[in-house]
């Protein structure tokens, strides 16, 4: 539309001057007429861009729908699955206990095994795993010493300082070098986990149920007619 208006205005402008018979007007007309396609060529994309604003809005709407369908909704479904008191309590406990598994970089796989075997809430379990990661390396030696006592073994010549130094050099090399020590530590962790998981589950589950009952009582106090049966 813009290019058409400009072309018509140029034609009317040329027509006014071409009416006078002079060399200058003929030269002007011969110079401006070839410019009409030039202006049309460059103004057409501009007019198309202005008219395509609605297309951009449609494209943005499509992107938002795609984002919600492919990203937001799947994340909501993942975070909202298995949110019963039992699943939440067990996810917290297994994530924390699995996160202190005395083998570097293996705690994530241990928690994943708990998630699959016990149908846990994956985000809660892995979040607890990451929260206890700083404690994981400090508990390797205590688990190792506990496993040595259970197996009636001589203490292995490994200290926390030496382990930290070796882990700073190479994690895989440290695991290969102290494979026996890590095996003993994993045995000690398994014995403690077998006792700690049920006890912690009972405590956390009771806390969640108590919190839920308190919320229900508070809601009933705010709305005393909420739990009353309706009159027939």
Buried (B, 14 or more C-beta within 10 A) or exposed (E): EEBEEBBEEBBEEBEEBBEEEEEEBEEBBEEBEEEBEEBBEEBBEEBEEEEEEEEEEEEEEEEEEEEEEEEEEEEEEEEEEBEEBBBBBBBBBBBBBBBBBBBBEBBBEBBBEBBEEBBBBBBBBBBBBEEBBEEBBEBBBBBBBBBBEEEEEEEBEBEEEEBBEBBEEEEEEBBEBBEEBBBBBBBBBEEBBEEBBEEBBEEBBEEBEEEEEEEEEEEEEEEEEEEEEEEE
